Amino acid sequence: MTSRQRVLAALAFERPDRTPFAWGFGPQPPAQRALENFCAARGLSWPELRARTSDTLVLDAEYIGPPPAVGQSPYTSIWGIRTRDVSYGEGSYQEFVGHPLAGLEDPAQLDRIAWPNPDWFDYASLPRRLNQLNPQRGKATQISIASGGNPLEIYTWMTGMEETMLNLLERPALVRAALARICGCFQQKLQRCAKALGDQADLVHMADDLGGQNGLLFSRETYRQVVQPFHRLLIENCRRVFPSAKVLYHSDGAVFDVLPDLLDAGIDILEAVQTDATGMAPERLKSAFGKRLCFHGGISVQSLLPNSDAATVRSECARLAAVFGDNGGYIAAPSHAIQAGTPAENVWAMLEALEVL
């Protein structure tokens, strides 16, 4: 099978020739440097290895809008969110320091916000880039999250976590009005991607984190009343403009209890599959939802990859492939970004176990 045939077979709940594999969020810079050194010592190229072992490729319209301010952090995103670099030694992460929707109480105040312009992205080059990356359509093409949509996540970044949680309960009309604005931006961008590409996407990636380590971030009722209508809206948009694509939905955390609602909204694939979180055992997920829902991820970046030995990684990856991949329905991948301090030997063991080398 080609990579694309392998992925499409798994998503049709058929048995592919082997478990499909994707890198997901990939390694963080310190982990990538370790993999580069590991590969170089063996006469291999890390970029070539990464490309060769992945059964999917990610494509999105490139940003060509107003250039960001030159200089050091803090930075301002196209959503008006301000972040600054915070070092953890080997690398850095972005800390939020400015929220453009913080303090808003009236939906009418949203008219004062400068929302992203869909003209800020280069759609015309998408066909050429797709042909360069995937000339024979040998790999499954995934349109990234930045086009599919992560509306609640964007709203949270624009507002701040604490205020978002309060607004979901106290000012749901404000949250709905903001989500409508955010979804409008995503809808226009995805529509223009589809106009440029035609129906050439196999996966459309969207996201919103709904779970923490031990449970949902808010109640199912709040999800159904406030957030789910916008997920359904975005998924309907995905199906309208890319009718052949499956909807790949990302959420970290313990989301078992909200999966019926996500299925009702229209998702096809759950991405991340944080098996370390409460209630997210592979056997439980597959038994409850495996006939209707595909899984993407599951290989723990919290415990398995950073803290186990290579033999344990091989054994557990093989077990995950057997459980999640029983009668198809699984794309193996790290559950999130591979973190600093993860032994390169364990990443190699993961690839060995999944027979992608």
C-alpha positions in Angstrom: 0.0 0.0 0.0 1.0 3.6 -0.5 0.9 5.8 2.6 -2.4 7.4 1.5 -4.0 4.0 0.8 -2.9 2.8 4.2 -4.4 5.8 5.9 -7.6 5.7 4.0 -8.0 1.9 4.7 -7.6 2.5 8.4 -10.1 5.3 8.4 -12.6 3.1 6.6 -12.2 0.5 9.4 -10.3 -1.9 7.2 -7.0 -3.6 8.0 -4.1 -1.8 6.2 -0.8 -3.6 5.5 0.6 -2.0 8.7 -0.5 0.6 11.2 -0.3 4.1 9.6 2.0 6.5 11.4 2.1 10.3 11.7 4.4 12.6 13.7 1.5 14.8 15.0 3.0 17.9 16.7 6.5 16.5 16.2 9.5 16.9 18.5 10.2 20.1 20.4 13.5 21.8 19.4 15.6 20.1 22.1 14.2 16.7 21.2 14.7 17.4 17.5 18.4 18.3 18.2 18.8 14.9 20.0 17.2 13.1 17.0 19.4 14.9 14.6 22.5 13.8 16.5 21.2 10.3 16.9 20.5 10.0 13.1 23.8 11.6 12.2 25.8 9.1 14.3 24.1 6.4 12.2 24.7 8.1 8.8 21.1 9.1 8.5 19.3 12.4 7.9 16.7 13.3 10.4 14.6 15.4 8.0 14.6 12.5 5.5 13.8 10.0 8.2 10.9 12.1 9.4 9.5 12.6 5.9 9.9 8.9 5.0 8.3 7.5 8.1 5.2 9.7 8.0 2.1 8.5 6.2 0.5 12.0 6.2 1.7 15.4 5.2 0.3 18.7 6.5 -0.5 21.7 4.3 -1.9 25.1 5.1 -2.0 28.5 3.3 1.1 30.5 4.2 0.8 33.8 6.0 1.6 36.8 3.7 -0.2 39.5 5.7 1.2 42.6 7.6 4.7 41.7 8.9 5.0 41.3 12.7 6.8 43.9 14.7 10.6 43.5 14.4 12.5 42.8 17.6 12.3 40.8 20.8 9.2 39.4 22.6 6.5 40.1 23.5 4.9 39.3 20.1 1.4 40.0 18.9 -0.5 37.4 16.9 -3.0 38.0 14.1 -5.7 37.6 16.8 -4.2 40.4 18.9 -2.9 38.0 21.5 0.4 39.0 23.1 3.0 36.5 24.2 6.6 36.5 25.4 9.4 34.0 25.3 10.1 32.2 28.6 13.3 30.0 28.7 13.4 26.6 30.2 17.1 26.1 29.6 17.3 24.0 26.4 14.5 25.9 24.8 11.6 28.3 25.4 7.9 28.5 25.4 5.3 31.3 24.8 3.6 32.8 27.8 0.5 34.9 27.4 0.9 38.5 28.5 -1.9 40.3 26.7 -5.6 39.3 26.0 -7.5 41.6 23.6 -10.9 40.4 24.8 -10.1 40.6 28.5 -12.7 42.6 30.5 -15.3 42.7 27.7 -18.9 42.2 29.0 -21.1 43.2 26.1 -21.1 41.4 22.7 -21.4 44.9 21.0 -17.8 45.5 22.2 -16.6 42.9 19.8 -17.1 45.4 17.0 -14.0 47.3 18.3 -11.7 44.3 17.7 -9.5 44.0 14.7 -10.2 40.5 13.4 -7.9 38.6 11.0 -8.4 39.2 7.3 -8.6 36.1 5.1 -6.6 38.0 2.5 -3.6 37.7 4.7 -2.9 34.2 3.4 -1.5 32.8 0.1 -4.0 30.4 -1.4 -2.7 30.6 -5.0 0.4 28.7 -4.2 -1.4 25.8 -2.5 -1.7 23.6 -5.7 2.0 24.0 -6.5 3.1 23.3 -3.0 0.9 20.2 -2.8 2.3 18.9 -6.1 5.9 19.5 -4.8 5.2 17.7 -1.5 3.0 15.0 -2.8 3.4 14.6 -6.6 1.8 11.2 -6.9 -0.7 11.7 -4.0 1.3 8.9 -2.2 0.7 10.4 1.2 -2.6 11.4 2.9 -3.0 15.2 2.8 -4.0 16.9 6.0 -5.2 20.5 6.0 -3.9 22.0 9.3 -5.7 23.2 12.4 -5.1 26.8 11.4 -7.7 26.3 8.6 -10.0 23.8 10.2 -10.5 25.9 13.3 -9.9 26.0 17.1 -12.5 28.5 18.1 -12.7 28.0 21.9 -8.9 27.9 22.2 -8.6 31.2 20.3 -11.3 32.7 22.5 -9.5 31.5 25.6 -6.2 33.0 24.4 -7.9 36.3 23.6 -9.6 36.4 26.9 -7.6 34.5 29.5 -8.4 31.1 31.0 -10.0 32.2 34.2 -12.2 34.8 32.6 -13.2 32.3 29.9 -14.4 29.8 32.5 -16.4 32.5 34.2 -17.9 33.8 31.0 -19.0 30.3 29.9 -21.2 30.4 33.0 -22.0 34.0 33.5 -21.9 35.6 30.0 -22.6 32.7 27.5 -24.1 35.2 25.0 -20.7 37.0 24.9 -18.9 33.8 24.4 -21.2 32.8 21.6 -20.8 36.1 19.9 -17.0 35.9 20.0 -17.1 32.3 18.8 -19.2 33.3 15.9 -16.7 35.9 14.9 -13.8 33.5 15.2 -15.6 30.8 13.3 -16.3 33.2 10.5 -12.6 33.8 10.0 -11.9 30.1 9.9 -14.8 29.4 7.5 -13.6 32.0 5.0 -10.0 30.7 5.1 -11.0 27.0 4.6 -13.3 27.9 1.8 -10.5 29.7 0.0 -8.2 26.8 0.6 -10.7 24.5 -1.0 -11.3 26.8 -3.9 -7.6 26.7 -4.7 -7.1 22.9 -4.1 -10.3 21.3 -5.1 -11.4 18.2 -3.2 -7.8 17.1 -2.5 -7.8 17.0 1.3 -8.0 13.6 3.0 -8.1 15.1 6.5 -9.1 18.5 7.9 -7.6 19.2 11.3 -9.6 21.2 13.9 -9.2 21.4 17.7 -10.3 22.6 21.1 -9.0 21.3 24.3 -12.0 20.2 26.4 -10.2 18.0 29.1 -7.7 18.3 31.9 -5.7 15.5 33.4 -8.6 14.2 35.5 -11.8 15.3 33.8 -13.5 17.8 31.6 -12.6 21.5 31.9 -16.4 22.3 32.1 -19.6 20.4 32.1 -21.1 18.6 29.1 -24.2 20.8 29.4 -22.0 23.9 28.9 -20.3 22.2 26.0 -23.7 21.4 24.4 -25.2 24.8 25.0 -22.3 27.1 24.1 -19.5 25.4 22.2 -20.9 22.4 20.3 -23.0 24.5 17.9 -19.8 26.1 16.6 -18.0 22.8 16.3 -20.9 21.6 14.2 -20.8 24.7 12.1 -17.1 24.3 11.4 -17.5 20.6 10.6 -20.4 21.3 8.3 -18.1 23.8 6.6 -15.3 21.2 6.3 -17.7 18.7 4.7 -19.1 21.2 2.3 -15.8 22.4 0.9 -13.8 19.2 1.2 -16.5 16.5 0.9 -14.1 13.6 0.7 -12.1 14.5 3.8 -12.4 13.1 7.3 -12.5 15.6 10.3 -9.6 15.1 12.6 -10.4 16.7 16.0 -7.7 17.4 18.6 -8.3 17.6 22.3 -5.9 16.8 25.1 -7.0 15.3 28.4 -9.8 13.2 29.9 -12.5 13.7 27.3 -14.2 10.2 27.4 -17.5 11.7 28.7 -17.8 14.3 25.9 -17.0 11.9 23.0 -20.7 11.2 22.3 -21.3 14.9 21.9 -18.2 15.3 19.6 -19.5 12.5 17.5 -22.9 14.2 17.4 -21.1 17.3 16.2 -19.6 15.3 13.4 -16.0 14.4 14.1 -14.5 11.3 12.5 -11.1 11.0 14.3 -10.0 11.9 17.9 -6.5 13.2 17.9 -4.1 13.2 20.9 -5.7 10.3 22.7 -4.0 11.1 26.0 -3.9 7.6 27.5 -2.3 8.9 30.7 -5.5 10.9 31.5 -8.2 9.6 33.7 -10.7 7.3 31.9 -8.7 7.2 28.7 -7.5 3.6 28.7 -7.1 2.3 25.1 -9.3 -0.7 25.7 -12.1 1.4 27.1 -12.0 3.9 24.3 -11.9 1.2 21.6 -14.7 -0.8 23.2 -17.0 2.2 23.7 -16.4 4.1 20.4 -14.2 2.0 18.1 -17.0 1.2 15.6 -17.8 4.9 15.0 -14.6 6.8 15.9 -11.1 6.5 14.7 -8.1 7.3 16.9 -4.9 9.3 16.1 -2.1 9.4 18.7 -2.1 7.5 21.9 1.7 7.1 22.3 2.3 9.0 25.6 4.7 11.9 25.6 4.1 12.3 29.3 5.3 8.9 30.6 6.1 6.3 27.9 8.5 8.1 25.6 10.4 10.2 28.1 10.6 7.8 31.1 10.6 4.2 29.8 13.3 2.1 28.4 13.4 1.2 24.7 12.1 -2.4 25.3 9.1 -1.0 27.1 8.4 1.5 24.3 8.5 -1.3 21.7 6.1 -3.4 23.7 3.6 -0.7 24.5 3.6 0.7 21.0 2.9 -2.7 19.6 0.1 -3.2 22.2 -1.5 0.2 21.3 -1.4 -0.7 17.6 -3.1 -4.0 18.4 -5.8 -2.5 20.6 -6.6 0.7 18.7 -6.0 -0.8 15.3 -8.2 -3.9 15.8 -10.3 -3.9 12.6 -8.7 -0.6 11.5 -9.5 2.8 12.8 -6.0 3.9 14.1 -3.2 6.2 13.0 -0.3 5.7 15.5 1.3 9.0 16.6 2.8 10.6 19.7 0.0 12.0 21.9 1.5 15.5 21.5 4.9 17.2 20.9 7.8 15.0 21.9 9.4 16.8 24.9 12.9 17.9 25.8 14.7 15.1 27.6 13.0 12.3 25.6 15.7 9.7 24.7 16.2 9.5 20.9 16.6 5.7 21.4 12.9 5.6 22.6 11.7 7.5 19.5 13.6 5.0 17.4 12.1 2.1 19.3 8.6 3.5 18.6 9.4 3.5 14.9 10.7 -0.1 15.1 7.7 -1.3 16.9 5.3 0.2 14.3 7.5 -1.2 11.5 7.8 2.1 9.7 11.7 2.0 9.3 
